[in-house]
Amino acid sequence: MTLRVTNTLTGETEPFEPRDPDSVLLYYCGLTTSDPPHLGHARGWVHVDVMARWLEWLGYDVYHVENFTDVNEKIVARVGEDGDSEADVARHYVQQVIEDMRSLNLARAEVYPRVSEHVPEIISLVERLLKGGHAYEVDGSVYFDVTSFPEYGELSGQSVEALKSQGESTGEKRNPADFALWKAGGVAPEDIADHQHPEATSAEEACETAQTWDSPWGEGRPGWHIECSAMSMTHLDETIDIHVGGQDLVFPHHENEVAQSEAATGQRFADYWLHVRLLETSGEKMSSSLGNFFTVSDAVAEFGPDVLRTFLLSTAYTSKATYSEETIGEARERWDRLQRGYERTVEACDGVDAYATVTHDGLREAVAEARESFEAAMNDDFNTREAMTALLDLTGAVNAYVDDRVEYDYVALRQAVGTFEEFGSDVLGLAFGTEEGGDVSLAGDLVELVLQAREDERAAGNYERADELRDELEAMGVEVQDTDDGPTYRLGDGS
């Protein structure tokens, strides 16, 4: 079955055909590193991670690039709060993003470019646009002329005539829809006033730390949209196969990426535009600016990476997702069922009652059906919800089989174990079949986080929840002992 994807550019679900039959160039718009990453960001990360994993399973060499936007007014607004300069704040949150990505078991991208290290490429791209008559300079700033690109608006379905001014009106632009490629000077206090927290330094002092670079038009900073075009072209090509981003980036960010990239090169920028729907909580988009977010680090400490991946993948990327106690509870139950089903399958397969001469067509057919359903779901626009359902169905089939017999079909059970590990671990990124004797220090760190969460619950008088956390640790082979000096633990491997 051919992979089909929903292409925002055409508004259709269409067969995926990369330009090179052996490889895929994939770019994902990363974070502006100005706030702690939250579950809304993790939704995009995890879905793109699974997209790349599935493309690799299909046999492609996947070149996955994801950027860090480390030059932005919102970052300057955090000076004094999370660092003493724009660069310090950006480094602080880049480190946080990397740690959170690793904690969610994300496969590493080919490279994570940062805006601050690609200013020469950005300037070069702006010069190409000026030379081609698609941009103009005013007092050290450079703007893209949307009227020079007749296809402007095709991605988002908007028309130049209907567009309102993007950003503040400077009086410099020829058309209100024109956008900045290069901004003269640094950052002004009024640019960050709406983004500052009380803990930050004064706006005037913060703006003094904003990064600027020399350019042919004078000292200044790159515009937001030009950055992704330059980084994508630098690390992939002038034309890529798949460009992914959040639904909220279709306009103006991705629309402007298309315009400036294609105006500069005369080639299509991306063949397939995939957009991840937003994560909502209490009926609103989960957002740093709204303050209604759950940070990735806190969520991993409370629920663990597998529950979170199960939660995030239980809704297809093209569908709206909702975070609530109910939905995270459903994900916990789903993961527990999958994990127990896998462990029971391994136990039966590796037990004395699994025989080479016993055969059971029903179980073998259930494994084949699960594999077929999983593949069909993933080829249907990376439908992770239905893919996970296929693994849950396999869990049910194995449980029923083991309950009903005393002698087992070893071959069928081995096929089931392989399916959990191949599709559950390798594709969905869940912790099936993890090697024993892995990173004990990381395991200890995670146990310490859970124990601290347990102590916090006890201090708050939530003894039932504290007992649940202890029970969950013990179910994973962690022996917990409460002493006068606080809780201690012993891992199942003796450490």
BARO-626989 format. One record per residue (C-alpha): x, y, z; residue number from 0. Coordinates in nm, 2 decimals. Layout:
X,Y,Z,NUM
...
***
This chain:
0.00,0.00,0.00,0
0.14,0.34,-0.10,1
0.18,0.61,0.17,2
-0.07,0.89,0.14,3
-0.04,1.23,0.31,4
-0.26,1.53,0.36,5
-0.10,1.81,0.17,6
-0.20,2.16,0.29,7
-0.07,2.30,-0.04,8
-0.33,2.11,-0.24,9
-0.59,2.05,0.02,10
-0.59,1.68,-0.08,11
-0.47,1.35,0.06,12
-0.24,1.23,-0.21,13
0.02,0.96,-0.28,14
0.36,1.05,-0.14,15
0.63,1.04,-0.41,16
0.97,1.18,-0.30,17
1.19,1.33,-0.57,18
1.46,1.08,-0.49,19
1.30,0.73,-0.47,20
1.56,0.63,-0.21,21
1.56,0.93,0.03,22
1.33,1.18,0.19,23
1.42,1.54,0.28,24
1.21,1.65,0.59,25
1.22,1.98,0.76,26
1.03,2.06,1.08,27
0.98,2.42,1.22,28
1.13,2.40,1.57,29
1.08,2.62,1.87,30
1.15,2.98,1.96,31
1.37,2.91,2.26,32
1.21,3.16,2.50,33
1.00,2.94,2.73,34
1.00,2.59,2.88,35
0.87,2.34,2.62,36
0.52,2.21,2.69,37
0.30,1.93,2.58,38
0.18,2.13,2.28,39
0.53,2.13,2.15,40
0.58,1.77,2.23,41
0.27,1.68,2.02,42
0.45,1.81,1.71,43
0.78,1.65,1.81,44
0.64,1.31,1.87,45
0.43,1.30,1.55,46
0.73,1.41,1.34,47
0.95,1.16,1.51,48
0.70,0.88,1.42,49
0.67,1.01,1.06,50
1.05,0.99,1.02,51
1.05,0.64,1.18,52
0.78,0.52,0.95,53
0.95,0.66,0.64,54
1.27,0.48,0.75,55
1.06,0.16,0.80,56
0.94,0.20,0.44,57
1.31,0.19,0.33,58
1.39,0.56,0.28,59
1.70,0.73,0.40,60
1.54,1.02,0.59,61
1.73,1.35,0.64,62
1.54,1.51,0.92,63
1.63,1.87,1.01,64
1.47,2.07,1.29,65
1.57,2.42,1.38,66
1.61,2.63,1.70,67
1.50,2.99,1.67,68
1.74,3.15,1.91,69
1.71,3.51,1.79,70
1.37,3.66,1.87,71
1.22,3.95,2.07,72
1.05,3.70,2.30,73
1.39,3.57,2.40,74
1.51,3.92,2.48,75
1.21,3.96,2.70,76
1.34,3.68,2.93,77
1.67,3.85,3.00,78
1.73,3.87,3.37,79
1.49,3.58,3.43,80
1.67,3.29,3.25,81
2.00,3.45,3.16,82
2.19,3.77,3.14,83
2.16,3.82,2.76,84
1.96,3.71,2.46,85
2.22,3.45,2.38,86
2.23,3.32,2.74,87
1.85,3.28,2.75,88
1.85,3.10,2.42,89
2.12,2.86,2.53,90
1.93,2.79,2.85,91
1.62,2.69,2.66,92
1.80,2.51,2.38,93
1.95,2.29,2.65,94
1.60,2.24,2.80,95
1.46,2.14,2.46,96
1.74,1.89,2.40,97
1.69,1.73,2.75,98
1.31,1.71,2.69,99
1.35,1.55,2.35,100
1.58,1.28,2.49,101
1.34,1.22,2.78,102
1.06,1.15,2.53,103
1.27,0.90,2.34,104
1.28,1.10,2.02,105
1.52,0.97,1.75,106
1.78,1.23,1.68,107
1.74,1.46,1.38,108
2.02,1.48,1.12,109
2.10,1.83,1.26,110
1.94,2.10,1.47,111
2.05,2.43,1.31,112
2.02,2.76,1.51,113
1.95,3.10,1.35,114
2.25,3.26,1.52,115
2.49,3.03,1.33,116
2.33,3.09,0.99,117
2.33,3.47,0.96,118
2.57,3.46,0.66,119
2.34,3.22,0.47,120
2.04,3.44,0.56,121
2.21,3.76,0.43,122
2.30,3.57,0.11,123
1.94,3.47,0.06,124
1.82,3.83,0.12,125
2.08,3.95,-0.14,126
1.94,3.70,-0.40,127
1.59,3.84,-0.34,128
1.70,4.20,-0.38,129
1.89,4.11,-0.70,130
1.58,3.94,-0.84,131
1.35,4.23,-0.77,132
1.15,4.06,-0.50,133
1.27,4.27,-0.21,134
1.35,4.64,-0.14,135
1.56,4.82,0.12,136
1.44,5.11,0.34,137
1.67,5.28,0.59,138
1.87,4.96,0.66,139
1.57,4.72,0.67,140
1.48,4.49,0.38,141
1.12,4.38,0.30,142
0.98,4.12,0.07,143
0.75,4.26,-0.20,144
0.45,4.02,-0.20,145
0.32,4.17,-0.53,146
0.63,4.04,-0.70,147
0.52,3.68,-0.63,148
0.19,3.60,-0.80,149
0.14,3.27,-0.62,150
0.14,3.44,-0.28,151
-0.14,3.31,-0.06,152
-0.18,2.97,-0.23,153
-0.07,2.77,0.08,154
-0.30,2.95,0.32,155
-0.58,3.03,0.08,156
-0.55,3.40,0.14,157
-0.53,3.69,-0.11,158
-0.29,3.98,-0.10,159
-0.59,4.22,-0.12,160
-0.76,4.07,0.19,161
-0.45,4.06,0.41,162
-0.40,4.30,0.69,163
-0.06,4.44,0.80,164
0.16,4.17,0.96,165
0.33,4.31,1.27,166
0.36,4.67,1.36,167
0.31,4.93,1.09,168
0.64,5.12,1.03,169
0.52,5.32,0.74,170
0.82,5.19,0.54,171
0.65,4.91,0.36,172
0.50,4.95,0.01,173
0.22,4.70,0.08,174
0.08,4.62,0.42,175
0.13,4.25,0.36,176
0.51,4.29,0.28,177
0.72,4.13,0.55,178
1.07,4.20,0.69,179
1.36,3.99,0.57,180
1.62,4.20,0.76,181
1.55,4.45,1.04,182
1.77,4.75,1.09,183
1.92,4.81,1.43,184
1.84,4.60,1.75,185
1.54,4.55,1.96,186
1.33,4.84,2.11,187
1.17,4.82,2.45,188
0.83,4.85,2.30,189
0.90,4.53,2.10,190
0.92,4.32,2.42,191
0.68,4.50,2.65,192
0.40,4.25,2.60,193
0.62,3.95,2.66,194
0.81,4.04,2.98,195
0.75,3.87,3.31,196
0.79,4.06,3.64,197
1.11,3.87,3.72,198
1.29,4.00,3.40,199
1.53,4.29,3.40,200
1.41,4.63,3.27,201
1.32,4.64,2.90,202
1.59,4.90,2.83,203
1.86,4.68,2.99,204
1.73,4.36,2.82,205
1.73,4.53,2.47,206
2.10,4.62,2.52,207
2.18,4.25,2.51,208
2.00,4.18,2.19,209
2.22,4.03,1.92,210
2.29,4.22,1.60,211
2.51,4.15,1.29,212
2.67,4.36,1.02,213
2.51,4.34,0.68,214
2.53,4.52,0.34,215
2.24,4.73,0.47,216
2.39,4.81,0.81,217
2.37,4.65,1.15,218
2.06,4.46,1.22,219
1.88,4.13,1.28,220
1.72,3.87,1.05,221
1.34,3.86,1.00,222
1.16,3.55,1.14,223
1.04,3.39,0.81,224
1.37,3.41,0.62,225
1.55,3.21,0.89,226
1.38,2.87,0.81,227
1.42,2.91,0.44,228
1.80,2.97,0.48,229
1.85,2.68,0.73,230
1.64,2.44,0.52,231
1.83,2.52,0.20,232
2.16,2.50,0.38,233
2.12,2.15,0.53,234
1.88,1.99,0.29,235
1.82,2.14,-0.06,236
1.65,2.42,-0.24,237
1.35,2.18,-0.29,238
1.26,1.94,-0.01,239
1.00,1.66,0.01,240
0.82,1.73,0.33,241
0.79,2.05,0.54,242
0.61,2.00,0.87,243
0.49,2.25,1.13,244
0.21,2.34,1.37,245
-0.13,2.44,1.23,246
-0.08,2.79,1.36,247
0.22,2.84,1.14,248
0.04,2.81,0.80,249
0.00,3.18,0.79,250
0.20,3.40,0.79,251
0.52,3.19,0.86,252
0.49,2.91,0.61,253
0.32,3.12,0.35,254
0.61,3.36,0.36,255
0.86,3.08,0.35,256
0.71,2.96,0.03,257
0.72,3.31,-0.13,258
1.07,3.40,-0.04,259
1.22,3.06,-0.12,260
1.05,3.01,-0.45,261
1.11,3.37,-0.55,262
1.48,3.33,-0.48,263
1.53,2.99,-0.65,264
1.26,2.97,-0.91,265
1.18,2.62,-0.78,266
0.91,2.47,-0.56,267
1.02,2.49,-0.20,268
0.84,2.19,-0.06,269
0.63,1.93,-0.24,270
0.43,1.83,0.07,271
0.32,2.06,0.36,272
0.20,1.87,0.66,273
0.05,2.05,0.96,274
0.00,1.91,1.31,275
-0.32,2.02,1.47,276
-0.30,2.20,1.80,277
-0.32,2.06,2.15,278
-0.60,2.21,2.36,279
-0.68,2.22,2.73,280
-1.00,2.35,2.88,281
-1.11,2.46,2.53,282
-0.81,2.67,2.45,283
-0.48,2.62,2.27,284
-0.21,2.51,2.51,285
0.03,2.80,2.49,286
0.31,2.97,2.68,287
0.15,3.31,2.63,288
-0.18,3.19,2.78,289
-0.01,3.03,3.07,290
-0.22,2.71,3.04,291
0.06,2.48,2.97,292
0.21,2.16,3.12,293
0.58,2.15,3.07,294
0.74,1.84,2.92,295
0.98,1.80,3.21,296
0.70,1.80,3.46,297
0.48,1.57,3.25,298
0.76,1.32,3.21,299
0.83,1.32,3.58,300
0.46,1.26,3.66,301
0.35,1.02,3.39,302
0.67,0.88,3.22,303
0.76,0.90,2.85,304
0.56,0.60,2.74,305
0.23,0.72,2.88,306
0.30,1.06,2.72,307
0.38,0.91,2.38,308
0.07,0.69,2.41,309
-0.13,1.00,2.49,310
0.01,1.21,2.21,311
-0.01,0.93,1.95,312
-0.37,0.83,2.04,313
-0.49,1.11,1.82,314
-0.38,1.14,1.46,315
-0.18,1.45,1.38,316
-0.45,1.58,1.15,317
-0.71,1.58,1.44,318
-0.75,1.81,1.73,319
-0.62,1.67,2.05,320
-0.73,1.76,2.41,321
-0.53,1.73,2.73,322
-0.73,1.66,3.04,323
-0.72,1.43,3.34,324
-0.95,1.20,3.15,325
-0.75,1.18,2.83,326
-0.42,1.13,3.01,327
-0.59,0.87,3.23,328
-0.70,0.68,2.92,329
-0.35,0.69,2.78,330
-0.21,0.55,3.11,331
-0.46,0.26,3.09,332
-0.38,0.20,2.72,333
-0.01,0.19,2.78,334
-0.05,-0.04,3.09,335
-0.25,-0.27,2.88,336
0.01,-0.27,2.59,337
0.30,-0.31,2.83,338
0.13,-0.60,3.02,339
0.03,-0.76,2.69,340
0.39,-0.75,2.56,341
0.53,-0.88,2.88,342
0.28,-1.17,2.89,343
0.36,-1.25,2.53,344
0.74,-1.26,2.61,345
0.68,-1.47,2.91,346
0.47,-1.73,2.72,347
0.72,-1.73,2.43,348
1.02,-1.78,2.65,349
0.85,-2.03,2.88,350
0.87,-2.41,2.89,351
0.52,-2.44,2.75,352
0.60,-2.29,2.41,353
0.66,-2.58,2.16,354
0.80,-2.60,1.81,355
0.54,-2.85,1.70,356
0.23,-2.67,1.84,357
0.06,-2.46,1.58,358
-0.24,-2.23,1.61,359
-0.38,-2.07,1.29,360
-0.60,-1.83,1.49,361
-0.31,-1.66,1.67,362
-0.09,-1.65,1.35,363
-0.38,-1.49,1.17,364
-0.43,-1.24,1.45,365
-0.06,-1.14,1.42,366
-0.09,-1.11,1.04,367
-0.40,-0.90,1.07,368
-0.24,-0.67,1.33,369
0.06,-0.62,1.11,370
-0.16,-0.55,0.81,371
-0.38,-0.31,1.00,372
-0.08,-0.13,1.15,373
0.08,-0.08,0.80,374
-0.25,0.03,0.65,375
-0.30,0.29,0.93,376
0.05,0.43,0.90,377
0.03,0.45,0.52,378
-0.30,0.63,0.57,379
-0.15,0.97,0.65,380
0.05,0.84,0.95,381
-0.27,0.75,1.14,382
-0.11,0.67,1.47,383
-0.45,0.63,1.64,384
-0.55,0.34,1.42,385
-0.19,0.20,1.43,386
-0.21,0.18,1.81,387
-0.55,0.02,1.79,388
-0.39,-0.26,1.59,389
-0.14,-0.33,1.87,390
-0.42,-0.32,2.13,391
-0.61,-0.57,1.92,392
-0.30,-0.79,1.91,393
-0.28,-0.76,2.29,394
-0.63,-0.89,2.32,395
-0.57,-1.18,2.09,396
-0.26,-1.29,2.27,397
-0.43,-1.26,2.62,398
-0.72,-1.47,2.50,399
-0.49,-1.73,2.35,400
-0.27,-1.76,2.66,401
-0.58,-1.78,2.89,402
-0.73,-2.06,2.68,403
-0.43,-2.30,2.65,404
-0.15,-2.47,2.85,405
0.07,-2.54,2.54,406
0.16,-2.26,2.31,407
0.26,-2.21,1.95,408
0.62,-2.08,1.99,409
0.64,-1.95,1.63,410
0.31,-1.74,1.66,411
0.42,-1.60,2.00,412
0.76,-1.51,1.85,413
0.59,-1.33,1.56,414
0.37,-1.14,1.82,415
0.68,-1.04,2.02,416
0.85,-0.92,1.70,417
0.54,-0.72,1.60,418
0.53,-0.54,1.94,419
0.90,-0.46,1.92,420
0.91,-0.37,1.55,421
0.60,-0.15,1.54,422
0.56,-0.05,1.90,423
0.93,0.03,1.97,424
1.09,0.10,1.64,425
0.80,0.29,1.49,426
0.59,0.44,1.77,427
0.89,0.48,2.00,428
0.75,0.30,2.30,429
0.97,0.10,2.54,430
0.89,-0.25,2.42,431
1.19,-0.48,2.41,432
1.43,-0.24,2.57,433
1.77,-0.40,2.63,434
1.83,-0.51,2.99,435
2.13,-0.35,3.15,436
2.08,-0.02,2.97,437
2.16,0.32,3.11,438
2.13,0.26,3.49,439
2.22,0.62,3.57,440
1.92,0.74,3.36,441
1.69,0.49,3.52,442
1.81,0.61,3.86,443
1.74,0.97,3.77,444
1.39,0.89,3.66,445
1.33,0.69,3.99,446
1.45,0.99,4.18,447
1.21,1.22,4.00,448
0.92,0.99,4.08,449
1.02,0.96,4.45,450
1.04,1.34,4.47,451
0.69,1.36,4.32,452
0.58,1.10,4.58,453
0.73,1.31,4.86,454
0.55,1.62,4.73,455
0.22,1.43,4.73,456
0.28,1.32,5.09,457
0.37,1.67,5.20,458
0.04,1.79,5.04,459
-0.15,1.53,5.23,460
-0.23,1.33,4.91,461
-0.14,0.99,5.06,462
-0.35,0.79,4.82,463
-0.16,0.93,4.52,464
0.17,0.88,4.70,465
0.09,0.52,4.76,466
-0.01,0.48,4.39,467
0.33,0.62,4.29,468
0.51,0.37,4.52,469
0.30,0.08,4.38,470
0.38,0.19,4.02,471
0.75,0.19,4.10,472
0.74,-0.15,4.26,473
0.54,-0.29,3.96,474
0.84,-0.19,3.75,475
1.08,-0.37,3.98,476
1.19,-0.08,4.20,477
1.19,-0.16,4.57,478
1.11,0.14,4.78,479
1.20,0.17,5.15,480
1.10,0.46,5.37,481
1.37,0.55,5.63,482
1.42,0.83,5.89,483
1.64,1.00,5.63,484
1.39,0.98,5.35,485
1.30,0.71,5.09,486
1.56,0.48,4.94,487
1.52,0.24,4.65,488
1.68,-0.06,4.49,489
1.65,-0.13,4.12,490
1.55,-0.48,4.00,491
1.90,-0.53,3.86,492
2.05,-0.49,4.21,493
2.18,-0.13,4.17,494
***
